[in-house]
Each structure stands twice: as C-alpha cells, then as structure tokens.
Amino acid sequence: MPFSIVQVMENRQGEQYALHRQHINSSLARVQRIIGFDNIYVRGEGSYLWDADGNRYLDLLSGFSVFNLGRNHPMVKQAIQDVLAADRPNLVKMDCPLLAGLLAEELVKRMPPGLDAVFFANSGADAVDTALKFARAATKRPRILYLDHAFHGLTLSTLAINGGKEFRKGFEPLMGGCDAVPMNDLGTLENELRHRDVAAFVVEPIQGKGVYVPDDNYLPEAQRLCRKYGALFVCDEVQVGMGRTGRFLCCEHWNLEPDIVTLSKSLGGGYVPVSATITRRRIHDATFNRLDRCQVHSTTFGQNELAMAAGLATLHVMDEERLTERAATMGKKLLKGLAALQEHYQMVADVRGKGLMIGIEFRAPRPLTLRAAWTAAETARKGLFAQLVVMALMREHHILTQVAGPDVNIIKLLPSLIIGDEEVEMIVAAFEAVMAEAEKVGGRVWAQSVQLVEHALGRQA
C-alpha cells in the first residue's frame, strides 16, 4: 500500500491538540486553549497563516525569527527540491561536502573583518555551545560572563548563561564558572575581567527576552575591555541577525568586530534547521589543533545537504530582495507609528527596538478603577496585562504575537522582513484599537482577566 503524507494530514486534521495532550506537551496544549490560540492552521504563505475555516492571520512571531523571508519562499523550496532530485551523496562523513564549503564562503563574506572559519550545527543552542567550547579551548580559561536577562538557549550548557531564573529552576546544578553581569555596567564587567580567568563574554546585541537595547557606548566599550584582558567577545546573533534589525548582523549598528558570531533560526529559510558559529581561524584551530582531534567537536547533521542548500538560497533571496534594507525601512515606519501611541494611551510606557525587532512595554494606569483591575491581574501573575493585549490582538484582529518573556508586561514583534506599508498600517491600527478598549475597565480587553487570574492562581483545571 503506498504512503501519502498528504492523505494522512487530511484524514487526521483537527486532532493535533488531542495528540499533543496525550503524547507531547500537555501543558502547552492547555495554555493554547486557555488563551484562545488553539487554532487549526492549514497553510502559511509570506507573512500570513490561514486556519481550517479560511481565516487569515498576520504572523508577528515568525517562528521567533525563523521566517525572516516569510513562510514557504519559492526560491528556497526550489533549492531543496533540486537537491532532493539530484540524489546527492549526503552525510558521507569521510569527505568535505561542497555545499557546506560554499555556504561557509558566503557567510564569511558578510562577517566583520577576521571572521573566516565556520562550524555548522543544527540550532541556536548548538551554535552557542560551540562558541563556549571554542572560547575555552582558545584561551585555556574556565569562566564565561553573560548579561542579566540573557537568553542563549535551553540545553543544559546554555542554561548556565541564561539570565532567566524561570528557565534554570529545576535543572541545577548547571555548568560552573558562568556569571552574570548587569547590562550597561562597565565597572562590574571590568572587575570580573581583570581576574584574567574569563574565556568569553557572550552578549545578544539586543536582548530577545524583553527587547532590551544597550546604551550606545556599552557594547563598544565591552569589546574594548575584553581585548584588554584577553577574553573573547561573542555576539549571539541567533535571533537578531540575518537582517532582522536592519543590518545583516545586529552588532553592525555599533561597528563591533566580535571574535565569534552565532547564527541560526532564519538561516535555513524556514525549512531546515541549521546554525553556524563563525570565528577567527586561530580560535577555530585551537579546538581542532591536531590531526587526531580533527573531529573532536562535531554533530551528525551539521553539514547536511538540505540545510546547506536552504542556507545558500536564503542568502541569495536576502540579497536579491534587499530584505535587510527593507527591514530597516519598514522598521522605522512601524516604530514611528507605534511610538505615537505613547502620546495618547497612558499604559504604553515604551516602544523600542531596531529594524523589525520591536518591544512594546506597558505600565500601570493612573485612574483608580483601571489600576484596581491592573493590580488584581499583576498580583495573580506578573505580566498578565500584556497577555490580555496579546489575546485581544488575536481575537479581534487576527494578529499573532506573544509576550516578550516571563513576568514582563512587554510584547515583542518579529514580523517577517517582507512586510510592507499595508501590514505596518494594520499593526498600528490594531494596537491603537486594543489600547483604546483597554482604557475601559468593562471593555473586551479586561473581559478575559477574571478567567486568566483564576488560571494563574490554579483555581481551574
């Protein structure tokens, strides 16, 4: 009997939440139902998703920056189909694959000076873990520094440099020798570096959890201090890179020249998992320092043909469609439109970001009736108001977004880099409508607060 995956999907459509509750992550499936996100999506194209009833949704999550090119870009799809049709000799292992070399060459062209050696893996956490190993091997030092509120992955090693205690809890003890420093505090950073036992300082040029942007002088000075004390300066560009902030690498906004850069997410064009750790040859060679250690760090699927083809096609599309420049242009328009809401709606505390990575932060309202509702929600769970806004955007405007992290009243926007004026106007109008409704204590935005508070306090199953 022939196998048809299309037939399987058609026959079982609508069962996904039951299957996940039974076999995968029942807690996540429950959360989707509670917040009204349990849609049955059947198609994705560009910046939009469609559900089984034909409703269209503007996707401002983009798979957390996986779909910078939009969903199902035809050129990336064709490259993958071409590789499949060619019956390539994939994962021979005892060879040096052509496509991996070509993708490495293209990535090096886009790097700051001196970054000319590439290691391919499968995910952002893999790339960061590689950076940690390379840094220790190159410096012969044990310690790693990272920033408060950082997010560099959820594997056991990357948890050690994850600034969110909610992610670390329950998995201790973590890898030793990793210490957090506050953003924008150069004095504390120098005090740690002057011990000369730090292998690397790892930073997201803009932090993904919360969209926190450093002061203008912080990263350049941090890089200078790392050079002074012999530590490597590592830029984690997994979410903020690949054109997201209006530059190919976010660190370009400060003219940085890091020792290691990590990339992933949209590098695979939204089709195939892939990551890259790009570094200086001397740092790379310190890990692979003898012939008998030529595979001392490796990963099974790191140079697979589908991922390499997807990466090459993705870079070609970015160049041909000028998506980095588009992100800068559309980002300025969107940031300006959303920032204007601060003048009219008191609960909009801040709008910040670069390119098409934007954070909208909320604060407590002044009127007593609204403040009481806010306080009740925040007492049950910090950041609950932002979740109410997320739910209203989905329910009333078919816009998919999410809070920027646990316990914060911040929403993060990561639209695909292909959005245009129509989407910018749609986003600004939707936020304006939701904020206007949020100023009515009996309005639709607050209508779900009682139920969410009860769930937060554990009163409902």
C-alpha positions as CSV (number, residue, x, y, z in Angstrom):
1,M,0.0,0.0,0.0
2,P,1.5,3.4,-1.0
3,F,2.1,6.0,1.7
4,S,0.7,9.5,1.3
5,I,1.6,12.1,3.9
6,V,-1.0,14.4,2.3
7,Q,-3.7,11.8,2.9
8,V,-2.6,11.3,6.4
9,M,-2.8,15.0,7.2
10,E,-6.2,15.3,5.5
11,N,-7.6,12.3,7.4
12,R,-6.3,13.4,10.8
13,Q,-6.7,17.2,10.5
14,G,-8.1,18.7,13.8
15,E,-6.6,16.1,16.0
16,Q,-3.4,17.9,16.8
17,Y,-4.3,19.3,20.2
18,A,-5.6,16.0,21.4
19,L,-2.5,14.2,20.2
20,H,-0.2,16.8,21.9
21,R,-2.1,16.5,25.2
22,Q,-1.7,12.7,25.0
23,H,1.8,12.3,23.7
24,I,3.8,15.5,23.6
25,N,3.4,18.6,25.8
26,S,0.0,18.6,27.6
27,S,0.7,21.8,29.5
28,L,1.4,23.8,26.3
29,A,-1.7,22.4,24.7
30,R,-3.7,23.5,27.7
31,V,-2.2,27.0,27.6
32,Q,-3.1,27.4,23.9
33,R,-6.8,26.6,24.8
34,I,-6.9,29.0,27.8
35,I,-5.6,32.0,25.8
36,G,-7.6,31.3,22.7
37,F,-4.7,30.2,20.5
38,D,-5.9,26.7,19.7
39,N,-6.4,27.4,16.0
40,I,-6.1,24.7,13.4
41,Y,-3.7,26.3,10.9
42,V,-3.6,24.6,7.5
43,R,-1.5,27.0,5.3
44,G,1.3,29.5,5.5
45,E,2.5,32.0,2.9
46,G,4.6,35.1,3.3
47,S,3.6,36.9,6.4
48,Y,0.3,35.2,6.9
49,L,-1.3,32.0,8.2
50,W,-4.7,30.5,7.3
51,D,-6.9,28.3,9.5
52,A,-9.2,25.5,8.5
53,D,-12.1,27.9,8.2
54,G,-10.3,30.2,5.8
55,N,-9.5,33.0,8.3
56,R,-6.2,34.8,7.6
57,Y,-3.8,35.8,10.4
58,L,-0.9,38.2,10.3
59,D,2.1,36.4,11.9
60,L,4.2,38.7,14.1
61,L,6.1,35.8,15.7
62,S,7.7,34.5,12.5
63,G,8.6,31.3,14.4
64,F,10.6,33.6,16.8
65,S,12.5,34.9,13.8
66,V,12.8,31.7,11.8
67,F,10.7,33.1,8.9
68,N,12.6,36.3,8.1
69,L,11.9,35.5,4.4
70,G,8.3,34.8,5.1
71,R,6.8,31.4,5.0
72,N,7.4,29.0,2.1
73,H,9.6,31.1,0.0
74,P,9.5,29.5,-3.5
75,M,13.2,30.0,-4.2
76,V,14.3,28.2,-1.0
77,K,11.7,25.5,-1.7
78,Q,13.1,25.0,-5.2
79,A,16.7,24.7,-4.0
80,I,15.6,22.0,-1.6
81,Q,13.6,20.2,-4.3
82,D,16.6,20.4,-6.6
83,V,18.9,18.8,-4.1
84,L,16.4,16.0,-3.4
85,A,16.0,15.4,-7.1
86,A,19.8,15.2,-7.6
87,D,20.2,12.3,-5.2
88,R,23.2,13.9,-3.6
89,P,25.6,11.8,-1.5
90,N,24.5,13.3,1.8
91,L,26.4,12.9,5.1
92,V,29.2,10.7,3.8
93,K,31.1,11.9,6.8
94,M,34.6,11.0,5.5
95,D,34.5,13.8,3.0
96,C,34.3,17.6,2.7
97,P,30.8,18.4,1.3
98,L,30.8,21.1,-1.5
99,L,27.6,22.8,-0.3
100,A,29.0,23.3,3.2
101,G,32.1,24.9,1.8
102,L,30.0,27.2,-0.4
103,L,27.7,28.3,2.4
104,A,30.7,29.0,4.7
105,E,32.2,31.1,1.9
106,E,29.0,33.2,1.6
107,L,28.7,33.7,5.3
108,V,32.3,34.8,5.7
109,K,31.7,37.5,3.0
110,R,29.1,39.0,5.3
111,M,31.1,38.9,8.5
112,P,33.2,41.6,10.2
113,P,37.0,41.5,9.4
114,G,38.9,38.4,10.6
115,L,36.0,36.0,10.9
116,D,36.8,33.4,8.4
117,A,36.2,29.9,9.9
118,V,32.8,28.3,10.2
119,F,31.3,25.4,12.2
120,F,27.8,24.2,11.2
121,A,25.3,22.6,13.6
122,N,21.5,22.4,13.9
123,S,20.2,25.1,16.3
124,G,21.0,28.3,18.1
125,A,21.8,26.5,21.3
126,D,24.2,24.2,19.4
127,A,25.9,27.3,18.0
128,V,26.3,29.0,21.4
129,D,27.5,25.7,22.9
130,T,30.1,25.6,20.2
131,A,31.2,29.1,20.9
132,L,31.7,28.3,24.6
133,K,33.8,25.2,23.8
134,F,35.9,27.2,21.2
135,A,36.4,30.0,23.7
136,R,37.7,27.7,26.4
137,A,39.9,25.8,24.0
138,A,41.4,29.0,22.6
139,T,42.0,30.9,25.9
140,K,42.6,27.9,28.3
141,R,40.4,29.9,30.7
142,P,37.4,28.4,32.6
143,R,34.9,31.3,33.1
144,I,32.1,32.7,30.9
145,L,30.4,36.0,31.5
146,Y,26.9,36.9,30.3
147,L,24.3,39.6,30.8
148,D,21.3,39.6,33.1
149,H,18.1,38.7,31.3
150,A,20.1,36.9,28.6
151,F,18.7,34.1,26.5
152,H,21.1,31.9,24.7
153,G,19.3,28.5,24.6
154,L,17.7,25.9,26.8
155,T,20.2,23.0,26.6
156,L,22.0,22.2,29.9
157,S,25.2,24.0,28.9
158,T,23.4,27.1,27.6
159,L,21.1,27.3,30.6
160,A,24.3,28.2,32.5
161,I,24.4,31.5,30.7
162,N,20.6,32.0,30.6
163,G,19.6,35.0,32.6
164,G,16.0,33.9,33.3
165,K,15.7,32.1,36.6
166,E,12.3,30.6,35.5
167,F,14.2,28.6,32.8
168,R,17.0,27.5,35.2
169,K,14.8,26.4,38.0
170,G,14.7,22.6,38.5
171,F,17.8,21.8,36.4
172,E,20.6,22.8,38.8
173,P,23.4,22.3,39.3
174,L,24.4,23.9,36.0
175,M,27.8,24.2,34.4
176,G,30.1,26.0,36.7
177,G,32.2,29.1,36.0
178,C,29.4,31.2,34.5
179,D,28.5,34.6,36.0
180,A,26.0,37.3,35.0
181,V,26.8,41.0,34.9
182,P,24.3,43.8,34.5
183,M,23.8,45.5,31.1
184,N,25.3,48.9,30.8
185,D,27.5,48.4,33.9
186,L,31.1,48.6,32.6
187,G,32.6,48.8,36.1
188,T,31.2,45.4,37.1
189,L,32.3,43.9,33.8
190,E,35.9,45.2,34.2
191,N,36.0,43.9,37.8
192,E,35.2,40.4,36.5
193,L,37.5,40.6,33.5
194,R,40.6,41.8,35.4
195,H,40.9,38.4,37.1
196,R,42.1,37.2,33.7
197,D,40.3,33.9,34.0
198,V,37.4,34.8,31.7
199,A,37.3,32.9,28.4
200,A,34.5,34.9,26.8
201,F,31.8,37.5,27.4
202,V,28.7,36.4,25.5
203,V,26.1,39.0,24.5
204,E,22.9,39.4,22.4
205,P,23.4,42.8,20.8
206,I,19.7,43.4,21.5
207,Q,18.2,41.0,24.1
208,G,15.4,38.8,22.8
209,K,13.6,38.5,26.1
210,G,12.2,42.0,26.6
211,V,13.9,43.6,23.6
212,Y,16.4,45.4,25.8
213,V,18.7,47.7,23.8
214,P,22.0,48.6,25.4
215,D,23.3,52.2,25.8
216,D,25.2,53.4,22.7
217,N,28.6,53.1,24.3
218,Y,28.2,49.9,26.2
219,L,29.0,47.2,23.6
220,P,32.0,49.0,22.0
221,E,33.4,49.5,25.5
222,A,32.7,46.0,26.5
223,Q,34.5,44.7,23.4
224,R,37.5,47.0,24.3
225,L,37.6,45.6,27.8
226,C,37.6,42.1,26.5
227,R,40.5,42.8,24.3
228,K,42.3,44.5,27.2
229,Y,42.0,41.5,29.5
230,G,42.3,38.7,26.9
231,A,38.7,37.5,26.9
232,L,36.9,36.7,23.7
233,F,33.9,38.8,22.7
234,V,31.0,36.7,21.4
235,C,27.9,38.1,19.7
236,D,24.9,35.8,19.8
237,E,23.0,36.8,16.6
238,V,20.7,33.8,16.5
239,Q,17.5,35.9,16.8
240,V,18.8,39.4,16.0
241,G,20.9,38.5,13.0
242,M,20.1,37.7,9.3
243,G,18.8,41.2,8.6
244,R,16.3,41.3,11.5
245,T,17.4,44.7,12.9
246,G,18.1,46.5,9.5
247,R,21.7,45.2,9.3
248,F,22.8,41.7,8.4
249,L,24.3,41.4,11.9
250,C,22.8,43.4,14.7
251,C,26.4,44.1,16.0
252,E,27.0,46.2,12.9
253,H,24.9,49.0,14.5
254,W,27.9,49.6,16.8
255,N,30.6,48.8,14.3
256,L,31.7,45.8,16.5
257,E,34.3,43.2,15.5
258,P,33.5,40.2,17.7
259,D,35.7,37.2,18.0
260,I,32.8,34.8,17.5
261,V,29.3,35.2,15.9
262,T,26.5,32.7,16.2
263,L,23.6,32.4,13.6
264,S,20.6,30.1,13.2
265,K,16.8,30.4,13.0
266,S,16.2,32.0,9.6
267,L,19.5,30.8,8.1
268,G,17.5,27.7,6.9
269,G,14.9,29.8,5.2
270,G,12.2,28.4,7.4
271,Y,12.6,24.9,6.0
272,V,15.6,23.2,7.6
273,P,17.2,23.6,11.0
274,V,20.8,24.9,10.7
275,S,23.2,27.0,12.7
276,A,26.6,28.5,12.1
277,T,29.3,29.5,14.5
278,I,31.7,31.9,12.7
279,T,35.1,32.7,14.3
280,R,38.7,33.6,13.7
281,R,40.9,30.8,12.2
282,R,43.2,30.8,15.2
283,I,40.3,30.3,17.6
284,H,38.8,27.5,15.4
285,D,42.2,25.9,15.1
286,A,42.7,25.8,18.9
287,T,39.9,23.3,19.1
288,F,41.0,21.2,16.1
289,N,44.6,21.6,17.0
290,R,46.0,18.2,15.9
291,L,45.2,15.7,13.1
292,D,43.9,13.2,15.7
293,R,41.5,15.9,17.0
294,C,40.0,16.9,13.6
295,Q,36.6,15.7,14.8
296,V,36.8,16.4,18.5
297,H,33.8,18.7,18.1
298,S,31.1,17.5,15.6
299,T,27.4,16.9,15.1
300,T,25.8,14.3,12.9
301,F,23.5,16.6,10.8
302,G,25.6,19.7,10.9
303,Q,26.6,19.8,7.2
304,N,23.6,18.1,5.7
305,E,22.8,18.9,2.0
306,L,19.3,20.2,2.6
307,A,20.4,22.6,5.3
308,M,23.3,23.9,3.2
309,A,21.1,24.4,0.1
310,A,18.5,26.2,2.2
311,G,21.2,28.5,3.6
312,L,22.6,29.3,0.2
313,A,19.2,30.1,-1.2
314,T,18.3,32.2,1.8
315,L,21.3,34.4,1.5
316,H,20.6,34.8,-2.3
317,V,17.0,35.8,-1.6
318,M,18.1,38.3,1.1
319,D,20.5,39.9,-1.4
320,E,18.1,39.8,-4.4
321,E,15.1,41.2,-2.5
322,R,17.2,43.6,-0.4
323,L,15.5,42.3,2.8
324,T,18.0,43.8,5.2
325,E,17.3,47.3,3.7
326,R,13.6,46.6,3.7
327,A,13.7,45.7,7.4
328,A,15.4,49.0,8.2
329,T,12.8,51.0,6.2
330,M,9.7,49.2,7.4
331,G,11.1,49.1,10.9
332,K,11.4,52.8,11.1
333,K,7.8,53.2,9.9
334,L,6.4,50.7,12.3
335,L,8.5,52.0,15.3
336,K,7.3,55.6,14.5
337,G,3.6,54.5,14.2
338,L,3.7,52.6,17.5
339,A,5.7,55.2,19.4
340,A,3.0,57.7,18.5
341,L,0.6,55.7,20.7
342,Q,2.5,56.8,23.8
343,E,1.1,60.3,23.3
344,H,-2.5,59.0,23.5
345,Y,-2.5,55.9,25.7
346,Q,-1.0,56.2,29.2
347,M,-0.4,52.4,29.6
348,V,2.1,52.4,26.7
349,A,5.3,53.0,28.6
350,D,7.9,52.5,25.9
351,V,8.3,51.4,22.3
352,R,11.9,50.4,21.4
353,G,13.9,48.3,19.1
354,K,15.8,48.4,15.8
355,G,14.6,47.3,12.3
356,L,11.8,44.8,12.7
357,M,12.6,43.7,16.2
358,I,10.3,45.9,18.4
359,G,9.3,45.8,22.0
360,I,6.2,47.5,23.4
361,E,6.2,47.9,27.2
362,F,3.1,48.6,29.3
363,R,2.8,50.3,32.7
364,A,0.1,50.6,35.4
365,P,-2.7,53.1,34.5
366,R,-3.5,56.1,36.7
367,P,-7.3,56.0,37.1
368,L,-8.3,54.1,40.2
369,T,-10.8,51.8,38.6
370,L,-8.3,50.7,35.9
371,R,-5.5,50.5,38.4
372,A,-7.5,48.1,40.6
373,A,-8.0,45.8,37.6
374,W,-4.3,46.0,36.7
375,T,-3.3,45.3,40.3
376,A,-5.5,42.2,40.5
377,A,-4.1,40.8,37.3
378,E,-0.5,41.6,38.3
379,T,-0.9,40.1,41.8
380,A,-2.0,36.8,40.3
381,R,0.7,36.8,37.7
382,K,3.3,39.4,36.7
383,G,2.9,40.4,33.0
384,L,-0.7,39.4,32.8
385,F,-1.8,42.6,31.2
386,A,0.5,42.1,28.2
387,Q,-1.1,38.6,27.8
388,L,-4.6,40.3,27.7
389,V,-3.4,42.5,24.9
390,V,-1.9,39.5,23.0
391,M,-5.3,37.7,23.3
392,A,-7.2,40.8,22.1
393,L,-4.9,41.2,19.1
394,M,-5.7,37.6,18.2
395,R,-9.4,37.6,18.9
396,E,-10.3,41.0,17.5
397,H,-7.7,41.5,14.7
398,H,-6.3,38.1,13.8
399,I,-2.8,39.1,14.7
400,L,-0.5,36.5,16.2
401,T,2.1,37.8,18.7
402,Q,3.2,37.0,22.2
403,V,4.7,38.4,25.4
404,A,8.4,39.1,25.3
405,G,9.2,36.8,28.2
406,P,8.0,35.6,31.6
407,D,6.8,38.1,34.2
408,V,7.2,41.2,32.0
409,N,4.5,43.5,30.5
410,I,6.3,43.6,27.1
411,I,5.1,42.4,23.8
412,K,7.7,41.5,21.2
413,L,7.1,42.0,17.4
414,L,9.1,39.9,15.0
415,P,7.3,40.2,11.6
416,S,8.8,38.7,8.5
417,L,11.2,41.1,6.7
418,I,8.9,41.2,3.7
419,I,6.1,43.2,5.3
420,G,5.0,46.4,3.5
421,D,3.0,49.5,4.3
422,E,-0.2,47.6,4.4
423,E,1.0,45.4,7.3
424,V,2.5,48.4,9.1
425,E,-0.8,50.2,9.0
426,M,-2.7,47.1,10.1
427,I,-0.4,46.6,13.1
428,V,-0.6,50.2,14.3
429,A,-4.3,50.3,13.8
430,A,-4.8,47.1,15.8
431,F,-2.7,48.2,18.7
432,E,-4.5,51.6,18.8
433,A,-7.9,49.8,18.9
434,V,-6.8,47.5,21.6
435,M,-5.3,50.2,23.8
436,A,-8.4,52.3,23.4
437,E,-10.5,49.4,24.5
438,A,-8.1,48.7,27.4
439,E,-8.9,52.1,28.9
440,K,-12.4,50.9,29.5
441,V,-12.4,48.7,32.6
442,G,-15.6,46.9,31.4
443,G,-14.2,46.5,27.9
444,R,-13.4,43.4,25.9
445,V,-9.7,43.5,26.8
446,W,-10.4,43.1,30.5
447,A,-13.2,40.6,30.0
448,Q,-10.8,37.7,30.0
449,S,-8.9,38.9,33.0
450,V,-11.0,37.1,35.6
451,Q,-10.6,33.8,33.9
452,L,-6.9,34.3,33.4
453,V,-6.4,35.3,37.1
454,E,-8.2,32.1,38.2
455,H,-6.0,30.0,36.0
456,A,-2.9,31.8,37.3
457,L,-4.0,31.1,40.8
458,G,-4.6,27.5,40.0
459,R,-8.4,27.6,40.6
460,Q,-9.3,26.0,37.3
461,A,-8.2,22.7,35.7
